[in-house]
Amino acid sequence: MIRRKNIIKIAIDSPAAAGAGTIAKAISKHYNLLQVDTGKIYRIIALYKTKYPNKFTLNFLKKKINKLAIRDLNNIELLSDDIGNTAARIAKKKSIRKLVHNFQKNLAYNPPKKYSGSCLDGRDITYNIVPDADFKFFITASIKTRAMRRYNELRKLKKNITYKEVLKSIKNRDKSDFNRKISPLKKTEDSLLISTTNLTKRACFLKIKKIIDRKLIINGNI
């Protein structure tokens, strides 16, 4: 694997709907980083499984992943709870995780040259995908806050769903993410804990930016 030198690498882990994706986008835009919501890679695989059940083999997935572009991860079909739950089950399979693992590491260590580095958010980024990241964050929020955020997001997309259903789905996702045997969600000792429960998007961005800028200044990068 090719590893670009002198790039910024940011790793973010978080439970579902904690706001990590929104924060990662803001941070990536500010520092000109390739932003990758790694959970959506599993979601798009879940979408493939739904759309192509008779073709869903490892070789089929390899071909699909090799052609996968970041823009493909913006498909609104990926936001449904059914796709999310299927993705959580798929993520437990070692063969699929290995395939996605290699894809993610390549994006993290060898982003396109137009970027100054990479920012990946997911469930096992800080210890499995980018263990030597320059910055590691564990972003979370109360389960009720996360459920309400996801509920509002789905309602804006005209999804017919109740808050109670979303809350149940988030609880199931947490149980699956934290307790799976392969690459479970966990906070590493060297990850900074950021709770977004009572923070606005702007306040959270500024808090993380301050942490990043302080280290970049110390290292003489800015």
N, C-alpha and C positions, 0 to 999 in steps of 0.2 A: 504494500500500500504506500502510495506517495504521501509524504507529509510536508506541507508547506511550512517554511520557517518564519518566525517573527509575525505570527498572527495571534489575534485574541481569541481565546476559546472560553465560552461561557456554557456551563451545564446547569440545568434547572430540573429538579424533580418536584412533583406535586400530585396530590389526589385530584380526581375529576372536578372540573368547574371551580378551581381555586383562583383562577385568573392568571395562571402562568403563561398561557398563550398570548393574552393581551399584553402582558408585561414584556414578554420576549419580543413581540413585534415592535414595541416602542423602543426598547433597548437596542434592538438590531438596526432599526432605522437611524437612531442617533449615532451609533458607532460604525455604521456601514457594514453590518455583519449579515451573513447568510442565516436566515431564521428557518428552523425546521421544527414543526410540531410533530414529533416522532409518533405520537399516539395515532395520528391520522394515517400513518403508513399501515398500521394494523387495521385501521378502519377501512382503508381502501382495499385491503386484502379480504376483509369481511364482505365488502361490496362485491368483489370478484366471486367469492364463494356463493353469494346470493344470486348473482346474475348468470354465472357459468358453473352450476353445480356438477354438470357432467364432465367438464374440462378441468375441474379443480384438482390439479396434481402439483407436485413440487416443481417439475420441469415447466409447467404452465406458468407458475408463479415467478420462476427465475426470469423467464422471458418478459413478463409483465413488469417486474421490478427493474430490470435493466433499461426499460424504456420509460420508466416513471420520471416525470418532471415535477418540480416543486409546485407548479401551477395546478397540477392534478389534485393536490391535497386541499384545494379550495372548493371542491365539489360539495354543494349543500346537502346532498344525499348522505354524506358522511356523519351528519349531526344527529340522525335519528337514534333513539334509545335502542332499537332492535339491532342496528349496526354496531352500536357501542357495546352491547352485551355479547354479540357474536365476536367482536374484536377481542374482548377480554378472554373469551374461551380459546380463541386462536393463539393468543399471546402465551398460552401455557405450553404450546407445542414446541419442543426443542428444535426440530428441523426448520420450522418457520422463523423462530427467534434467531437462529444462526444466520439465515438468509437476510433478515432485516438488520441484524447486528452489523454485518459487513457493509451493507448499504449506508447505514447511519454513520459508521466510523469514517467512511470515505468522505461523506459530506462534512463531517466535523473537522477532519485533518487536511482535507484538500478541497476547500470551497473554491468556486470560480475566482479567477484572479481579480475580478472587479470588486471583490469583497475584502475587507481588512481582517476577516476572521469568520467565526461561526458562533451561533447561539442555538443550542438544542434544548428543547424541553420535553419531558416525558416521565417515565417511572423509574428507570434504572440508569439514567444518563451520568450521574455524578460518580458512580462506582464501577459501572460496567462498560459504558460507551466512551466516555471522555474522563478517565480517572485522573489525568494530569491537567484538567481544566484550570485556567488561570483564576476563574471565579466559579464558585459552586453555591447554589441557593436551593433551599427547600421551601417552597411557597405553599401555604395552606390557608384555610379559613374554616369557620364553623360549618358543620354539615347543613344546617338550615340556611345559612347564607349561600352556600354552594348550590343547594337545591333551588333556591329562589332565582339565582342567576341563570341556571340552566333552564328553568321554567320560563323565565322572561325571554330568553333567547329563542326557545322553541315557539313561544306564542307569537313572537315577531315574524316567525317563518310560517305562521298560520297553522301550526300543528295543533291538533285537537287532543290535548292532554291536560291532566290535572296536576296541581302542585304535589298532591299526595303520591301520585304515580311516579313523579320525578324524584321525590325524596326517597321512595323505596328503591328506585333504580340506582341512585347515588350510593345508598347504603350497600346494595349488592355489589356495585363496582368497587367500593372500598374493601369489602370483605375479600373479593377476588384479587385485587391488586396487592393488598398487604399480606395475604396468606398463601399466595401461590409459591410453589417450590422453586420455580425457575425465575430468577431476577425479580424478586418481590420489591414493592415500593417500600423504601425506608430512607430515613434521614442519616446521612453519614456524619461522622464527628467533625469533618472539616467543611460541612455545608452550613451556611448562615440561614437561620430560620426567619422567614418573613411571613407574618400573618396579615392577610388582606381584609379580614373581617370588617374592620372599622377604618379602612383606608380607601380613599378615592383612587382612581387609576393614576391621576397626576401625582398624588402624594406618594404612591408606591413607586412610580417611576423615578421620582426625585430621590427617594431613599436609597434605591439601588444604584442610581447614577452617582450619588455621593460616595458610596462604597467603592465603586469601580474607579472613579476619578482619583480618589485618594491613593489607590495602589498604583495606578498608571503614572501619577506624578512622582511617587517614591521611586518607581523603576525608570523614570526619565522618559516615558513613552509619550507624554504630553507636556 
